[in-house]
Amino acid sequence: MTRKSGTATDRRLAFEREAMPHLDAVYSTALRLARNPDDANDLTQETILRAYRYFDQFASGTNCRAWMLTILYNIFRNAWRRGEREQPAATPEEFDAEIEAHSRAADQSRINPEALLLNRTAGRRIELALNALPAEFREALILVDVQELNYQEVATVLNAPLGTIKSRVSRGRALMRKALCRLDQARGKTGT
Amino acid sequence: MDCREYISEYLAGHADGELAPLARRAADEHVAGCPICRAQLIEERALKAMVRQGAAIVKAPADLKSRIRGALDEADRRAAAPWTARLIEFLAPVRALGSRISEPLVWAPASLAAAIAAAIWIALAVPQHDSVATIPPVPEFELAIDRFKQFQHEFVPNVPAEAYENETGAVYAWVINRDPVHRVADEADSDAFNDLARSYRSANLPDDLFDFMQAGYMIAGGRVDRLADGRPIAYTLYKGMAGQIVSLCFHDPTMAAPIGAVNWLGLRSFYEYKGYSICLSFYPTGHFISILITRMPVMQLMRDVAAADPSGISR
């Protein structure tokens, strides 16, 4: 059931109540996609404005966060379609190389106290492992584990079949385990 | 169900609570009798929790929140203003076309054109505000006006790099259509697009190009220069029977859309500014802006931009 148009004030209030609480979720995802704060700001703003413009089409009772993330991904896909961007590791083979690079970076962090401190935090460890994942696995894991969407919602957001999402989550976790294990091994070798 | 099947087919869904009732029961039964898979399930849930904690949601910066609220307010303000007059204005060229047509057989296409125009308008129709409000001076628009005037007198393309030199030493890539010898743009417009796009990208600029063919404008050439502070800037000149359109694209992290747009189309806003029609676009990444400037009426520019990029969202 889509939202009935009320007065402009009602519409704005409803948007503030239902959509704006998800601003941080949108921003976090934008930050991961764009990989720099300036671009993330622009992506977030465009997503919110687009959501507001089409808020009448949001079906009450469904997951507003999933709806907004769908808009975000659509904008991202369209905006990046013609652009040239640095892409994260795209295949499992490249993933191995990426993890190897992160491991080397962890080795080198011994000589940089600040990097050492950062690398010691659990969050940093997870970030390193996540960033090494091929994009499709990382996206699926973040949407399920961090944004707490169900598989069907993730399939809608990423415009992919449900079976593909199931497979990406399963394979993504396996790759995460592997990445964390390799990072820990690298730290073990260097005593960090 | 054996362990291999459980781990490959059920484990992730089990940890995420995504199994259908029958599958859930089968998975529960297997785990109850298998300590190895039970440990795997515990570890899967621990990993899930670790990702949730380690990649926590980041709070949006306060200035972004403020910027967004301002943009929402602006959208509300536009929505509250009258718009019917704009529809009439938008359809004026089509009505004028109809009044010039005397052959009955061409009325059908004319009606179709009117219907398409109306449909485009409806698709674009974020209600607009009256455009009579004076826009305070905008340095970027002033730059665009300056270049528009300059290029009316002379425009010398300088990209792509694999060019030739003319007798005065100016470097040409492919050349304005009036050039008597080199009419490359006539020969392969798509090649021209690709060459220019590549050249702009190699200068670390977006491939800010529009296909205005339908609107009757051809690309006359492209240039890459530097602004006084060293920032690269791409200029593209489009020429048609009705005049010229100039586009400027450069990095401008400080610019915000000026108040006073007569309409919006995705990330594009349209202005009437000092007798010019301007389309300002923000690239969602990299803080690049694109300015299209022309003397044609702003509603016509909107139609042409919509036709050149029907999605209206690709930038």
HADDOCK unambig.tbl for C-alpha pairs under 7 A between the chains (distance, minus, plus):
assign (segid A and resid 23 and name CA) (segid B and resid 60 and name CA) 6.97 0.50 0.50
assign (segid A and resid 24 and name CA) (segid B and resid 57 and name CA) 6.65 0.50 0.50
assign (segid A and resid 24 and name CA) (segid B and resid 58 and name CA) 6.16 0.50 0.50
assign (segid A and resid 24 and name CA) (segid B and resid 59 and name CA) 4.94 0.50 0.50
assign (segid A and resid 24 and name CA) (segid B and resid 60 and name CA) 5.17 0.50 0.50
assign (segid A and resid 25 and name CA) (segid B and resid 57 and name CA) 6.03 0.50 0.50
assign (segid A and resid 27 and name CA) (segid B and resid 60 and name CA) 5.74 0.50 0.50
assign (segid A and resid 28 and name CA) (segid B and resid 57 and name CA) 5.54 0.50 0.50
assign (segid A and resid 28 and name CA) (segid B and resid 58 and name CA) 5.14 0.50 0.50
assign (segid A and resid 39 and name CA) (segid B and resid 284 and name CA) 6.17 0.50 0.50
assign (segid A and resid 39 and name CA) (segid B and resid 285 and name CA) 4.33 0.50 0.50
assign (segid A and resid 39 and name CA) (segid B and resid 286 and name CA) 5.84 0.50 0.50
assign (segid A and resid 39 and name CA) (segid B and resid 287 and name CA) 6.99 0.50 0.50
assign (segid A and resid 41 and name CA) (segid B and resid 64 and name CA) 6.48 0.50 0.50
assign (segid A and resid 42 and name CA) (segid B and resid 284 and name CA) 5.15 0.50 0.50
assign (segid A and resid 42 and name CA) (segid B and resid 285 and name CA) 6.66 0.50 0.50
assign (segid A and resid 43 and name CA) (segid B and resid 284 and name CA) 5.56 0.50 0.50
assign (segid A and resid 45 and name CA) (segid B and resid 68 and name CA) 5.82 0.50 0.50
assign (segid A and resid 49 and name CA) (segid B and resid 72 and name CA) 6.78 0.50 0.50
assign (segid A and resid 78 and name CA) (segid B and resid 314 and name CA) 5.20 0.50 0.50
assign (segid A and resid 79 and name CA) (segid B and resid 284 and name CA) 6.85 0.50 0.50
assign (segid A and resid 79 and name CA) (segid B and resid 314 and name CA) 4.87 0.50 0.50
assign (segid A and resid 79 and name CA) (segid B and resid 315 and name CA) 5.43 0.50 0.50
assign (segid A and resid 122 and name CA) (segid B and resid 54 and name CA) 6.37 0.50 0.50
assign (segid A and resid 123 and name CA) (segid B and resid 54 and name CA) 3.90 0.50 0.50
assign (segid A and resid 123 and name CA) (segid B and resid 55 and name CA) 6.44 0.50 0.50
assign (segid A and resid 126 and name CA) (segid B and resid 51 and name CA) 6.43 0.50 0.50
assign (segid A and resid 126 and name CA) (segid B and resid 54 and name CA) 5.46 0.50 0.50
assign (segid A and resid 126 and name CA) (segid B and resid 55 and name CA) 6.83 0.50 0.50
assign (segid A and resid 127 and name CA) (segid B and resid 54 and name CA) 6.81 0.50 0.50
assign (segid A and resid 127 and name CA) (segid B and resid 55 and name CA) 6.37 0.50 0.50
assign (segid A and resid 145 and name CA) (segid B and resid 48 and name CA) 5.84 0.50 0.50
assign (segid A and resid 145 and name CA) (segid B and resid 51 and name CA) 6.49 0.50 0.50
assign (segid A and resid 145 and name CA) (segid B and resid 52 and name CA) 5.44 0.50 0.50
assign (segid A and resid 146 and name CA) (segid B and resid 51 and name CA) 6.92 0.50 0.50
assign (segid A and resid 146 and name CA) (segid B and resid 52 and name CA) 4.64 0.50 0.50
assign (segid A and resid 146 and name CA) (segid B and resid 55 and name CA) 6.86 0.50 0.50
assign (segid A and resid 146 and name CA) (segid B and resid 56 and name CA) 6.63 0.50 0.50
assign (segid A and resid 169 and name CA) (segid B and resid 12 and name CA) 6.81 0.50 0.50
assign (segid A and resid 170 and name CA) (segid B and resid 12 and name CA) 5.23 0.50 0.50
